[in-house]
Amino acid sequence: MAKAKTNFSCTECGGITNKWTGQCPACSQWNTLVESIAETGGGNRYSVQHQGLAQTAPVLSLADIEAIDVPRFGTGIEEFDRVLGGGLVAGGVVLIGGDPGIGKSTLLLQALANMSRIKKVLYVSGEESGAQIALRAKRLAVDARDLKLQAEIQLEKILATLVEHKPEVAVIDSIQTVYSDALSSAPGSVAQVRECAAQLTRVAKQTGITIIMVGHVTKEGALAGPRVLEHIVDTVLYFEGDTHSSFRLVRAIKNRFGAVNELGVFAMTEKGLKGVSNPSALFLSQHDNPVPGACVMVTQEGTRPLLVEIQALVDTSHLPNARRLSVGLEQNRLAMLLAVLHRHAGIAAFDQDVFINAVGGVKITEPAAGLAVLLAIHSSMRSKPLPRGLVVFGEVGLAGEIRPAPRGQERLKEAAKLGFSIALIPKANAPKQKIEGLTIIAVERIDEALNRVREHE
């Protein structure tokens, strides 16, 4: 029997090469080529005759196309709707990923149960049997009497079910378990994931069915499968947070119908995931008295201002190379900020171990955290707490300047609402009208910021 011909596919870009190399020739990523069976299809499966697609759409002038708002419908879970940009869109395709056991299936089962009261929904499970899902629904105490379920992993059968039952919302759990008979490779391979996602997306756009796909993640935390998977879909959501914690964060990485970096905060309870109405309380430690090395900042997650406590610990290093460790913030940025602190404020930390942590497991990606990080480090080095009621935000530049942050007014109003009394902010973010109960300290440089903080101690 002749040996099946194989090739190598890149898990990042989907590129194909005939032989294995350490580096992908298409995207230059290392160690991303995996062996798969070469596909020898007969005929083009994307042809009009094969798929029954409509004829080529006419070419129109952009000025002749009416711009209308996309209608949305809610999932019954307020925090989930916030991350989606206000709700689901007819014909939209959502990809949601996260670590095993973090709550992806639980959240979608709750959402489908809520929507099943007013809409036709379908849950396609490729990982669990119907009995397992029924047991979970009973444990969560959700009303799933009108929820339709199909335990199937063959793409052609799933597509036939979608055409026959015409649900308004369908969940595919998960895309890595689905396979197509048109391909000979195993489920979860690059070719299968790419093909199945493309076919489901095409059906969603043609029929107006909203499809939510669950995606596995790699050990690095990125979505498994080719990177083109994220380009195909309309919305990409990631679960963040520790599985050992009772809190879950859902972040929008991509959204064609809403704001990116929108954040939804959930608490895992015995009855499933519940939205948290005041998430700032989760990311603030409860100290009876101010402690050294703790600084509260206001970060902007999508449209929501969020108060997060930044903690720093500076200790004498006993190693030739002092350690730099950050949790929740980018480690390279920490090294840059320490260099700015030395060059423009005269405070050296070359012989000190520096540890930074964002309380609550939240990941802060915006540069406006720079000022809070430096104040927390300075407080820990001096073993003196920052003034009580202080809140901070601002980007620190390499020249030592404090650069403004977007939506400064919203950040200040959120801080005042939660009872903070002093705000150390960039001068460009100083409000024109006084905010009741909040003393504004506007600074332009890092050395000035440190001096103003010492005055209020």
Secondary structure, 3 states (H helix, E strand, C coil): CCCCCEEEEECCCCCEECCCCCECCCCCCECCEEEEECCCCCCCCCCHHHHCCCCCCCCCCHHHCCCCCCCEECCCCHHHHHHHCCCEECCCEEEEECCCCCCHHHHHHHHHHHHCCCCCEEEEECCCCHHHHHHHHHHHCCCCCCCEEEECCEHHHHHHHHHHHCCCEEEEECHHHCECCCCCCCCCCHHHHHHHHHHHHHHHHHHCCEEEEEECECCCCCECCCCHHHHHCCEEEEEECCCCCCEEEEEEEEECCCCCCCEEEEEEECCEEEECCCHHHHHCCCCCCCCCCEEEEEEEECCEEEEEEEEEEEEECCCCCCCEEEECCCHHHHHHHHHHHHHHHCCCCCCEEEEEEEHHHCCCCCHHHHHHHHHHHHHHHHCCCCCCCEEECCEECCCCEEECCCCHHHHHHHHHHCCCCEEEEEHHHCCCCCCCCCEEEEECEHHHHHHHHHHCC
